[in-house]
Amino acid sequence: MEHIAALLLVIGCSNTMAECRELQVPVSVFATADECTAERPFAMGDVQGQAQHVVAKCLAVDPALEDDYDQIVWKVRPDGSLDASLAVSNVVMASNTNRPEKDDLSQQ
């Protein structure tokens, strides 16, 4: 199985940037981040007529989580910049927020 190093996310928005949606491109997964970066301007050109504003970002794929990613979380800001990341929704994170902290263990 070939590993994926980067995913190309392309978003099309209205003129006011208020309405945005993911746009499909011919190739969206890449073996290297450099390949993704090189393809980005061509992919944006391929979908240019589908929206008034098109933004794109290459997202790094952690090989350890490659099969676990199940969400792309993204937001286009009013200035047109794209914030995006890959996420795993079914991961339970350990937390010690409910455990009392002890500053000096020698006083127990």
Contacts in CASP RR format, 6 or more apart in sequence:
PFRMAT RR
TARGET T0000
AUTHOR 0000-0000-0000
METHOD contacts of the structure
MODEL  1
MEHIAALLLVIGCSNTMAECRELQVPVSVFATADECTAERPFAMGDVQGQ
AQHVVAKCLAVDPALEDDYDQIVWKVRPDGSLDASLAVSNVVMASNTNRP
EKDDLSQQ
2 31 0 8 1.000
3 31 0 8 1.000
3 61 0 8 1.000
3 63 0 8 1.000
3 66 0 8 1.000
4 29 0 8 1.000
4 30 0 8 1.000
4 31 0 8 1.000
4 61 0 8 1.000
4 66 0 8 1.000
5 30 0 8 1.000
5 31 0 8 1.000
5 32 0 8 1.000
5 33 0 8 1.000
5 35 0 8 1.000
5 36 0 8 1.000
5 60 0 8 1.000
5 61 0 8 1.000
5 63 0 8 1.000
6 29 0 8 1.000
6 30 0 8 1.000
6 32 0 8 1.000
6 33 0 8 1.000
6 35 0 8 1.000
6 36 0 8 1.000
6 37 0 8 1.000
6 58 0 8 1.000
6 59 0 8 1.000
6 60 0 8 1.000
6 61 0 8 1.000
7 28 0 8 1.000
7 29 0 8 1.000
7 30 0 8 1.000
7 36 0 8 1.000
7 58 0 8 1.000
7 59 0 8 1.000
7 61 0 8 1.000
7 72 0 8 1.000
7 86 0 8 1.000
8 25 0 8 1.000
8 27 0 8 1.000
8 28 0 8 1.000
8 29 0 8 1.000
8 30 0 8 1.000
8 36 0 8 1.000
8 39 0 8 1.000
8 40 0 8 1.000
8 43 0 8 1.000
8 56 0 8 1.000
8 57 0 8 1.000
8 58 0 8 1.000
8 59 0 8 1.000
9 22 0 8 1.000
9 28 0 8 1.000
9 56 0 8 1.000
9 57 0 8 1.000
9 58 0 8 1.000
9 59 0 8 1.000
9 72 0 8 1.000
9 74 0 8 1.000
9 82 0 8 1.000
9 84 0 8 1.000
10 22 0 8 1.000
10 23 0 8 1.000
10 24 0 8 1.000
10 25 0 8 1.000
10 28 0 8 1.000
10 43 0 8 1.000
10 44 0 8 1.000
10 47 0 8 1.000
10 54 0 8 1.000
10 55 0 8 1.000
10 56 0 8 1.000
11 20 0 8 1.000
11 21 0 8 1.000
11 22 0 8 1.000
11 23 0 8 1.000
11 54 0 8 1.000
11 55 0 8 1.000
11 56 0 8 1.000
11 74 0 8 1.000
11 76 0 8 1.000
11 82 0 8 1.000
12 20 0 8 1.000
12 21 0 8 1.000
12 22 0 8 1.000
12 23 0 8 1.000
12 47 0 8 1.000
12 50 0 8 1.000
12 51 0 8 1.000
12 52 0 8 1.000
12 53 0 8 1.000
12 54 0 8 1.000
12 55 0 8 1.000
13 19 0 8 1.000
13 20 0 8 1.000
13 21 0 8 1.000
13 51 0 8 1.000
13 52 0 8 1.000
13 53 0 8 1.000
13 54 0 8 1.000
13 55 0 8 1.000
13 76 0 8 1.000
13 80 0 8 1.000
14 20 0 8 1.000
14 51 0 8 1.000
14 52 0 8 1.000
14 53 0 8 1.000
15 52 0 8 1.000
15 53 0 8 1.000
17 53 0 8 1.000
17 76 0 8 1.000
17 77 0 8 1.000
17 78 0 8 1.000
17 80 0 8 1.000
20 51 0 8 1.000
20 76 0 8 1.000
21 51 0 8 1.000
22 72 0 8 1.000
22 74 0 8 1.000
23 47 0 8 1.000
23 50 0 8 1.000
23 51 0 8 1.000
23 54 0 8 1.000
24 47 0 8 1.000
25 43 0 8 1.000
25 46 0 8 1.000
25 47 0 8 1.000
26 43 0 8 1.000
26 46 0 8 1.000
27 39 0 8 1.000
27 43 0 8 1.000
28 43 0 8 1.000
30 36 0 8 1.000
30 39 0 8 1.000
30 58 0 8 1.000
33 58 0 8 1.000
33 60 0 8 1.000
36 58 0 8 1.000
37 58 0 8 1.000
40 56 0 8 1.000
40 57 0 8 1.000
40 58 0 8 1.000
43 56 0 8 1.000
44 54 0 8 1.000
44 55 0 8 1.000
44 56 0 8 1.000
45 54 0 8 1.000
47 54 0 8 1.000
48 54 0 8 1.000
53 80 0 8 1.000
55 76 0 8 1.000
55 80 0 8 1.000
55 81 0 8 1.000
55 82 0 8 1.000
56 82 0 8 1.000
57 82 0 8 1.000
57 84 0 8 1.000
59 72 0 8 1.000
59 84 0 8 1.000
59 85 0 8 1.000
59 86 0 8 1.000
61 69 0 8 1.000
61 86 0 8 1.000
62 86 0 8 1.000
65 86 0 8 1.000
65 88 0 8 1.000
68 88 0 8 1.000
68 90 0 8 1.000
68 91 0 8 1.000
69 86 0 8 1.000
69 87 0 8 1.000
69 88 0 8 1.000
70 87 0 8 1.000
70 88 0 8 1.000
70 89 0 8 1.000
70 90 0 8 1.000
71 86 0 8 1.000
71 87 0 8 1.000
71 88 0 8 1.000
71 89 0 8 1.000
72 84 0 8 1.000
72 85 0 8 1.000
72 86 0 8 1.000
72 87 0 8 1.000
73 84 0 8 1.000
73 85 0 8 1.000
73 86 0 8 1.000
73 87 0 8 1.000
74 82 0 8 1.000
74 83 0 8 1.000
74 84 0 8 1.000
74 85 0 8 1.000
75 82 0 8 1.000
75 83 0 8 1.000
75 84 0 8 1.000
76 82 0 8 1.000
76 83 0 8 1.000
77 83 0 8 1.000
102 108 0 8 1.000
END
